Amino acid sequence: MILVAAFIILYTILIAALCVGFFRWKPISPEQVSTENATCFSVIIPFRNEAKHLQALLESLNKLNYDKQHFEVLLVNDASTDASLAVIEAFQNTSKLLIRVLDNERFSASPKKDALTKGISQAKFEWIITTDADCTVAPGWLAVYNQAIIQNSVLQFIAGPVLFSNAKNSLLGSFQQLDFLSLQGATIGSFGLGQAFMCNGANLAFAKTQFQQLNGYQNTDHIASGDDVFLMQKFIKNDAKQVGYLKTSKALVITAPQPHLTALITQRKRWAAKASAYTSAFAVLTAIVVFTGNLAVLLLPFYASAGWFLLLKVGIDVVLITQTAREFNQKKPLWHLIWVVFIHPIFTVFIALASQTGSFVWKGRTFKK
């Protein structure tokens, strides 16, 4: 019981520290920036068989409150076999967006990193911003990035928030919403503690010149995922002051939850598989503490004093998720916390173990860990 209690106490201390870091990391100033100083962006979006999502993404990009002359959209086709190209062509015929479609060139074990590298090599502008084909962006997306870049000229790498939608209001969708709120809360908290270890490639911006000087995705392109975290680690190693986070709903990117449990497990296995390649000591420590803390919860039913420790763990999880939901106006799914906080430890432990063995399927391709 002593070891189980110790794991839960360590977990609680870690999440409490991330909650403090969350409030320490301040949003950018709401001051307006002159359009005369507008940053030009190259928006790069890899896609593979995303015909059902591309229309919504392109429409959201078309609705950006940012001068269309100040950004371009590069869509990198990763061997799609569906109607993705037809969707893009039809949209191009009705929109004034500057859109270019490129074909991916494979040279590594990571199709997405290859696609991003191709897009970056063809980008006209200095600032690269990435998102995914199954996302939609907020109207103020580029404007907020522009504001951050102008207000802090030191920044060379900026992460933004990503959350799940749940249009069908399903139980699985609600679980994913709350799980992702906890991840976003931990991400912001780590920035506030000066120990940033997570970000999401669906909402990321960085300077092209610095990316090239740091040799881009080299040394991690043997890992299928991690185009976001491993790149951030490179920027941090070069100069941690160059890395920032946009703590504002104006920069929010929304993506759809996985449609069924099998797809969710596959997605999370892919995300977790890169953990063994982390170079950040804080990231490794966090992964260990989160795993052991959740594993300890599964062992609590065997002990008489389990109630107090369960309350401790559940309580700190609720605090982190709730404050993140309030920050991004995502309060609707919070009532699902009643059951999610009890299912989540089982899910977390299972994914952690499953991700370190075997393989996973991504976009119709099989990858080894």
PEPE-V190983 format. One record per run of one state. SS is the DSSP state (helix for helix, strand for strand, loop for the rest). FROM is the first residue (numbers start at 1). TO is the last residue. If there is no record, write none. Layout:
SS/FROM/TO  SS/FROM/TO
//
This chain:
loop/1/1  helix/2/24  loop/25/34  helix/35/37  loop/38/40  strand/41/47  loop/48/50  helix/51/62  loop/63/67  helix/68/70  strand/71/77  loop/78/83  helix/84/92  loop/93/98  strand/99/103  loop/104/110  helix/111/122  loop/123/126  strand/127/130  loop/131/134  strand/135/137  loop/138/140  helix/141/151  loop/152/156  strand/157/160  loop/161/161  strand/162/165  loop/166/170  helix/171/192  loop/193/203  strand/204/207  helix/208/213  loop/214/228  helix/229/238  loop/239/239  helix/240/242  strand/243/246  loop/247/248  helix/249/251  loop/252/252  strand/253/256  loop/257/260  helix/261/277  loop/278/280  helix/281/302  loop/303/305  helix/306/327  loop/328/331  helix/332/355  loop/356/358  strand/359/362  loop/363/364  strand/365/368  loop/369/369
//
